[in-house]
């Protein structure tokens, strides 16, 4: 940090001088040794390879190169306004991922983001934190940075961390024409392959599985390397591939990619694509009941039980509720087996809108992992399951038994009752009562769960209440809706 400040002091001092300044004068004015002045100026100029920022002339000293300084200040102003450190680090990470195993010169990064080598080295520390879950390392060597690790881990990081793959809309690829991270022609080829897979298997691959398969194939094409010597037989490689139709389609796609790229591809890529496809949820037009494995059936039952869905009645295995969740859990378990992760771009919204259901599912999923020996189920997966259980609760949901409280229990309260019954299908108005009736509430109305009252209730009667006006304003309706959502979803 001290070095950075001294560099800024040298540049600032020279920027306010018209001519050359000797090293001794710089040393005296800035209270630095002459040796330090020479060293820092050399380091400054290393970041300006094309043209030095600080000019030197024997016998005269040093002078700021005005043109280079003005250009750099303009770029710095733009970057200060538009690119916070976190965004810069994210962009550098994307560059390193997409260029791996090739390195990026630190000089080029300094020039492009108008920061010093010291800042880039600090960025390196932050970028390493972003890579911690991917078993990858950022290495500094020969004044350059590169990412080191296994190819499989690198591909997963590209799919998860490069912005384009997280936000891609594969039904509208034309917007990618100007995207630096994507080759538009390759993206079109991959999109056609995805459509052909769906046609040949007579299925639809819905979001987010289609994005996962698209990203996998695109990254494969982008990172094709010469085929490694293969010391295993295909029989060994595909021994556990039970779905022959998906395996055949995986073979076809890899063969097409070989033709498209004019490169020989490792047979392992057939297995990797098979794993991605078999870990996706297929939508079919078939009316036949899907066959689930014993493991899928047990896990589905366990989720329903721990989420409190079976307290009132059993959920049968041939019910639409059970089949719907099992259809999601089956590919989810295969993703856990194959270490495949899907990205949930709605995750933040789900965590905010359905916090109670999401948090409950996080705890339940941890118990599922412990009971069945699965890897930890990540938040993206929990987010998708949250949508299922919110919908299930909606289906199973019964109207809230509600009482309306007014001063005498008559008159305006009947008008209030009429408005509530017309407006809120989630409420079942059991009765209109007076304030005095609240003292026998548990004896007279044991099933009641909500009070809607035009009187402020000071005492605690052990039941939720909403205070409204007798004429039912829009604000009253909003607050009643908020209370209903809290009671339904724990929001």
C-alpha positions in Angstrom: 0.0 0.0 0.0 2.9 2.4 0.8 4.5 1.6 -2.6 1.2 2.4 -4.3 1.0 5.8 -2.5 4.6 6.6 -3.4 3.9 5.8 -7.1 0.9 8.2 -7.0 3.0 10.9 -5.4 5.7 10.7 -8.1 3.1 10.9 -10.9 1.2 13.7 -9.2 4.4 15.7 -8.6 5.6 15.4 -12.2 2.1 16.2 -13.5 2.4 19.6 -11.9 5.9 20.4 -13.4 6.4 21.6 -17.0 10.0 20.5 -17.5 12.4 17.8 -16.3 12.9 17.1 -12.6 16.1 15.5 -11.3 16.1 12.4 -9.2 17.6 14.3 -6.3 14.9 16.9 -6.4 12.2 14.2 -6.5 14.0 12.4 -3.6 14.1 15.6 -1.5 10.5 16.7 -2.2 9.0 13.3 -1.6 11.4 12.2 1.1 12.4 9.1 -0.7 15.9 7.7 -1.4 17.1 8.3 -5.0 17.4 4.5 -5.3 13.7 4.2 -4.5 12.8 6.9 -7.0 14.6 5.1 -9.8 13.1 1.8 -8.9 9.5 3.1 -8.7 9.8 5.0 -12.1 11.1 1.8 -13.7 8.1 -0.1 -12.3 5.7 2.6 -13.5 7.0 2.4 -17.0 6.8 -1.4 -17.1 3.0 -1.0 -17.1 3.3 1.2 -20.3 5.1 -1.1 -22.7 4.2 0.7 -25.9 5.2 4.2 -24.7 6.6 5.2 -21.3 4.5 7.3 -19.0 7.7 8.9 -17.5 10.4 10.1 -19.9 14.0 10.2 -18.8 17.0 12.1 -20.2 20.5 11.9 -18.9 21.6 14.9 -17.1 18.1 16.4 -17.0 16.1 13.9 -15.0 12.5 12.9 -15.4 9.4 14.3 -17.1 5.8 13.1 -17.5 4.7 12.1 -21.0 1.7 14.4 -21.3 -0.1 12.6 -24.1 0.2 9.2 -22.4 -0.8 10.7 -19.1 -4.0 12.3 -20.5 -5.1 9.2 -22.3 -4.5 7.1 -19.2 -6.4 9.6 -17.0 -9.4 9.4 -19.4 -9.4 5.6 -19.4 -9.0 5.7 -15.6 -11.9 8.0 -15.2 -14.1 5.7 -17.3 -13.1 2.7 -15.4 -13.6 4.4 -12.0 -17.1 5.3 -13.1 -18.1 2.0 -14.7 -16.0 -0.8 -13.2 -15.9 -1.4 -9.5 -13.2 -3.8 -8.2 -15.6 -6.8 -8.0 -16.6 -6.4 -11.6 -13.0 -6.0 -12.7 -12.1 -9.2 -10.9 -15.0 -11.0 -12.4 -14.0 -9.9 -15.9 -10.4 -11.0 -15.3 -11.6 -14.4 -14.1 -13.7 -14.9 -17.2 -10.7 -14.0 -19.4 -8.5 -16.5 -17.6 -11.1 -19.2 -17.7 -11.8 -18.8 -21.4 -8.1 -18.6 -22.3 -6.9 -21.5 -20.1 -4.5 -23.2 -20.3 -2.9 -20.2 -22.0 -1.9 -17.4 -19.6 -2.6 -13.7 -19.7 0.2 -11.2 -19.3 -0.1 -9.1 -16.2 1.1 -6.1 -18.4 -2.0 -6.6 -20.6 -4.3 -6.7 -17.6 -2.7 -3.6 -16.1 -3.1 -1.8 -19.5 -6.7 -2.9 -20.2 -8.0 -2.1 -16.7 -5.6 0.8 -16.0 -4.4 -0.5 -12.7 -1.0 -1.3 -11.3 0.6 -4.8 -11.0 0.1 -4.5 -7.2 -3.7 -4.2 -7.8 -3.7 -7.2 -10.2 -1.9 -9.2 -7.6 -4.6 -8.2 -5.0 -7.2 -9.2 -7.6 -5.5 -12.6 -7.9 -6.2 -13.2 -4.2 -9.9 -12.4 -4.6 -10.2 -14.5 -7.8 -8.7 -17.5 -6.0 -11.6 -17.2 -3.5 -14.1 -17.4 -6.4 -12.4 -20.7 -7.6 -12.3 -22.4 -4.2 -15.3 -24.7 -4.9 -13.9 -25.8 -8.3 -10.5 -27.3 -7.2 -8.7 -24.8 -9.5 -5.7 -22.5 -8.7 -4.7 -19.2 -10.2 -1.0 -19.2 -10.8 1.4 -16.3 -11.3 4.5 -17.2 -13.4 6.8 -15.2 -15.7 4.8 -12.0 -15.1 1.6 -13.7 -16.3 -1.5 -15.4 -14.8 -3.2 -18.6 -15.7 -5.6 -21.1 -14.2 -4.4 -24.6 -13.3 -6.5 -27.7 -12.7 -8.3 -30.6 -14.2 -10.2 -30.1 -17.5 -13.5 -31.3 -15.9 -13.2 -28.8 -13.1 -12.3 -26.0 -15.5 -15.4 -26.7 -17.7 -17.6 -26.6 -14.7 -16.2 -23.3 -13.6 -16.7 -21.9 -17.1 -20.3 -23.0 -17.1 -21.0 -21.6 -13.7 -18.9 -18.4 -13.6 -18.8 -17.0 -17.1 -21.8 -14.6 -17.2 -22.9 -15.5 -20.8 -23.5 -19.1 -19.8 -25.5 -18.1 -16.7 -27.9 -15.8 -18.6 -28.0 -17.4 -22.1 -31.4 -17.6 -23.9 -30.9 -20.4 -26.3 -34.2 -19.6 -28.1 -32.9 -16.2 -29.1 -29.2 -16.5 -29.9 -28.9 -13.5 -32.2 -28.1 -11.2 -29.3 -24.8 -13.2 -28.8 -23.3 -11.9 -32.1 -21.4 -9.2 -30.2 -20.6 -11.3 -27.1 -16.8 -11.7 -26.6 -17.3 -15.0 -24.7 -19.3 -16.8 -27.4 -18.7 -17.7 -31.0 -22.1 -17.2 -32.6 -21.6 -19.8 -35.4 -20.6 -22.4 -32.9 -23.6 -21.5 -30.7 -25.9 -22.0 -33.7 -24.4 -25.4 -34.4 -24.9 -26.5 -30.8 -28.4 -25.2 -30.8 -29.2 -27.3 -33.8 -27.7 -30.3 -32.1 -29.9 -29.8 -29.1 -33.0 -29.6 -31.3 -31.9 -32.8 -33.1 -31.5 -34.6 -29.7 -35.0 -33.7 -28.8 -36.4 -34.8 -32.1 -34.5 -38.1 -32.1 -35.5 -39.0 -28.5 -39.0 -37.6 -29.0 -38.7 -35.5 -25.9 -38.5 -31.8 -24.9 -35.6 -30.8 -22.7 -37.0 -27.9 -20.6 -35.1 -25.1 -18.8 -32.7 -25.2 -17.0 -31.6 -28.6 -18.4 -31.5 -27.4 -22.0 -29.1 -24.6 -20.9 -26.9 -27.2 -19.1 -26.6 -29.4 -22.2 -26.1 -26.4 -24.4 -23.3 -25.1 -22.2 -21.7 -28.5 -22.0 -21.6 -29.0 -25.8 -20.4 -25.4 -26.5 -17.6 -25.6 -23.9 -16.6 -29.0 -25.3 -16.4 -27.6 -28.8 -14.6 -24.5 -27.7 -12.0 -26.6 -25.8 -11.4 -29.5 -28.1 -8.0 -31.0 -27.6 -6.3 -33.8 -29.5 -7.7 -37.2 -28.4 -5.7 -38.7 -25.6 -4.5 -42.3 -26.0 -7.3 -44.5 -24.6 -6.3 -47.5 -22.7 -9.8 -48.7 -21.9 -12.4 -50.5 -24.0 -15.8 -48.9 -24.9 -17.4 -51.9 -23.1 -15.7 -50.8 -19.9 -16.4 -47.1 -20.5 -20.1 -47.5 -21.1 -20.7 -50.4 -18.7 -23.2 -48.4 -16.6 -25.0 -46.7 -19.4 -28.4 -48.4 -19.2 -30.4 -46.1 -21.5 -29.3 -47.3 -25.0 -31.3 -44.6 -26.8 -29.6 -41.8 -25.0 -26.2 -43.5 -25.4 -26.8 -43.8 -29.2 -27.8 -40.2 -29.4 -24.6 -39.2 -27.5 -22.5 -41.1 -30.0 -24.2 -39.3 -32.9 -23.7 -35.9 -31.4 -20.0 -36.5 -30.7 -19.5 -37.9 -34.3 -21.2 -34.7 -35.7 -18.9 -32.5 -33.6 -15.9 -34.4 -34.9 -17.0 -33.8 -38.5 -17.8 -30.1 -37.7 -14.4 -29.5 -36.0 -12.4 -31.8 -38.1 -10.8 -33.1 -34.9 -10.7 -36.5 -33.2 -12.5 -36.5 -29.9 -11.9 -38.7 -26.9 -14.6 -41.4 -26.4 -14.9 -40.1 -22.8 -16.9 -37.2 -24.3 -19.7 -39.6 -25.3 -19.9 -40.7 -21.6 -19.9 -37.1 -20.4 -22.7 -36.1 -22.7 -24.6 -39.2 -21.8 -24.3 -38.2 -18.1 -25.6 -34.7 -18.9 -28.6 -35.9 -20.9 -29.5 -38.6 -18.4 -29.3 -36.0 -15.6 -31.8 -33.8 -17.4 -35.6 -34.0 -17.1 -37.3 -35.1 -20.3 -40.8 -34.0 -21.0 -42.7 -36.5 -23.2 -46.1 -36.8 -24.8 -46.5 -40.4 -23.5 -49.4 -41.2 -21.2 -47.7 -44.2 -19.6 -46.8 -44.0 -15.9 -43.0 -43.5 -15.5 -41.0 -46.2 -13.8 -39.0 -44.9 -10.8 -36.2 -46.7 -9.1 -36.5 -47.8 -5.5 -34.1 -45.1 -4.5 -36.1 -42.3 -6.2 -39.4 -43.6 -4.6 -37.8 -43.7 -1.1 -36.3 -40.2 -1.4 -39.6 -38.7 -2.7 -41.5 -40.2 0.2 -38.9 -38.9 2.6 -39.2 -35.3 1.2 -43.0 -35.4 1.5 -42.8 -36.7 5.1 -40.2 -34.2 6.3 -42.0 -31.3 4.6 -45.1 -32.1 6.6 -47.1 -33.0 3.5 -48.3 -36.4 4.8 -49.7 -35.3 8.1 -53.3 -35.1 6.9 -53.3 -37.9 4.4 -50.9 -40.3 2.6 -49.6 -39.2 -0.8 -49.8 -42.3 -3.0 -47.2 -43.2 -5.5 -49.6 -43.1 -8.5 -50.8 -39.6 -7.5 -49.9 -36.6 -9.7 -48.2 -34.9 -6.8 -45.9 -37.9 -6.2 -45.1 -38.4 -9.9 -44.4 -34.7 -10.4 -41.8 -34.6 -7.6 -40.3 -38.0 -8.4 -39.9 -36.8 -12.0 -37.7 -34.0 -10.6 -35.9 -36.0 -8.0 -34.8 -38.8 -10.4 -32.6 -36.6 -12.6 -31.5 -34.6 -9.5 -30.1 -37.8 -8.0 -28.3 -38.6 -11.3 -26.8 -35.0 -11.2 -25.5 -35.7 -7.7 -24.0 -39.0 -8.9 -22.3 -37.4 -11.9 -21.3 -34.2 -10.1 -23.3 -32.0 -12.5 -24.7 -28.7 -11.3 -27.6 -26.7 -12.8 -27.8 -23.0 -12.4 -31.0 -21.4 -11.0 -31.2 -17.8 -12.2 -34.4 -17.3 -10.1 -32.6 -18.4 -6.9 -32.4 -14.9 -5.3 -36.1 -14.2 -6.0 -37.1 -17.7 -4.7 -35.1 -17.1 -1.5 -36.8 -13.8 -1.0 -40.4 -14.7 -2.0 -40.6 -18.1 -0.3 -38.0 -17.8 2.4 -39.7 -20.2 4.9 -40.2 -23.0 2.4 -36.7 -22.6 1.0 -35.1 -22.6 4.5 -37.1 -25.6 5.5 -36.0 -27.4 2.4 -32.3 -26.6 3.1 -32.6 -28.4 6.4 -34.6 -31.3 4.9 -32.1 -31.7 2.1 -29.3 -31.9 4.6 -31.1 -34.8 6.3 -31.7 -36.5 2.9 -28.0 -36.3 2.1 -27.1 -37.7 5.5 -29.6 -40.5 5.4 -28.8 -41.7 1.9 -25.1 -40.7 1.7 -25.6 -38.1 -1.1 -23.3 -35.1 -1.6 -24.6 -31.9 -0.1 -27.6 -30.7 -2.2 -26.7 -27.2 -3.4 -29.0 -24.0 -3.1 -29.8 -24.1 -6.9 -31.4 -27.5 -6.5 -33.1 -26.5 -3.3 -34.5 -23.4 -5.2 -36.1 -25.6 -7.9 -37.7 -27.9 -5.3 -39.0 -24.9 -3.4 -41.2 -24.1 -6.4 -42.6 -27.6 -6.3 -43.5 -27.5 -2.7 -45.0 -24.0 -2.9 -47.3 -25.3 -5.6 -48.0 -28.5 -3.7 -49.0 -26.5 -0.6 -51.2 -24.4 -2.9 -53.0 -27.6 -4.1 -53.3 -29.0 -0.6 -54.1 -25.7 0.9 -57.5 -25.3 2.7 -59.0 -21.8 3.3 -58.1 -20.1 6.6 -60.9 -20.3 9.2 -61.6 -16.6 9.9 -63.7 -14.6 12.3 -64.7 -10.9 11.8 -64.8 -8.7 14.9 -66.8 -5.5 15.2 -68.1 -3.5 18.2 -71.4 -5.2 18.3 -71.0 -8.0 15.8 -73.7 -6.6 13.5 -74.2 -3.7 11.1 -71.0 -2.6 9.3 -69.5 -6.0 10.2 -71.9 -7.8 7.8 -70.8 -5.4 5.0 -67.2 -6.2 5.9 -68.0 -9.9 5.7 -69.6 -9.6 2.3 -66.5 -7.7 1.0 -64.1 -10.3 2.4 -66.0 -13.3 1.1 -66.1 -11.7 -2.4 -62.4 -10.7 -2.4 -60.4 -13.4 -0.6 -61.0 -17.0 -1.7 -58.2 -18.1 0.7 -60.4 -17.1 3.7 -63.4 -19.0 5.1 -65.5 -16.6 7.2 -66.9 -18.7 10.1 -68.8 -16.0 11.9 -69.1 -12.3 12.8 -68.5 -11.8 16.5 -68.3 -8.9 19.0 -65.2 -8.0 21.1 -66.7 -9.6 24.2 -67.0 -12.9 22.3 -63.2 -13.1 22.1 -63.0 -14.1 25.7 -64.7 -17.4 24.8 -62.8 -17.7 21.6 -61.1 -21.1 22.1 -64.2 -22.7 23.5 -66.6 -21.3 20.8 -64.3 -21.3 17.8 -61.4 -23.8 18.3 -60.7 -24.0 14.6 -60.4 -20.3 14.0 -56.9 -19.2 12.8 -57.4 -15.5 11.9 -59.2 -12.4 13.2 -60.1 -9.6 10.9 -61.2 -6.7 13.1 -62.3 -3.1 12.9 -61.4 -2.7 16.6 -57.8 -2.5 17.9 -57.2 -5.6 20.0 -54.9 -4.9 22.9 -55.0 -8.3 24.6 -53.3 -11.5 23.3 -55.9 -14.1 22.4 -53.4 -16.5 20.9 -54.5 -15.9 17.3 -53.3 -13.8 14.3 -55.3 -10.7 13.6 -55.4 -7.9 11.0 -56.8 -4.4 11.8 -58.9 -2.9 9.0 -61.4 -0.1 8.5 -65.1 -0.9 8.2 -65.2 0.2 4.6 -62.3 -2.1 3.4 -59.8 0.2 1.7 -57.1 -0.9 -0.9 -54.5 -0.7 1.9 -56.6 -3.0 4.0 -56.8 -5.5 1.2 -53.0 -5.4 0.8 -52.4 -6.1 4.5 -54.9 -9.0 4.5 -53.1 -10.5 1.4 -49.7 -10.1 3.2 -51.2 -12.0 6.2 -52.5 -14.7 4.0 -49.1 -15.2 2.4 -47.4 -15.3 5.8 -49.8 -18.0 6.9 -49.6 -20.0 3.7 -45.9 -19.8 3.0 -44.3 -18.4 6.2 -43.1 -15.3 4.3 
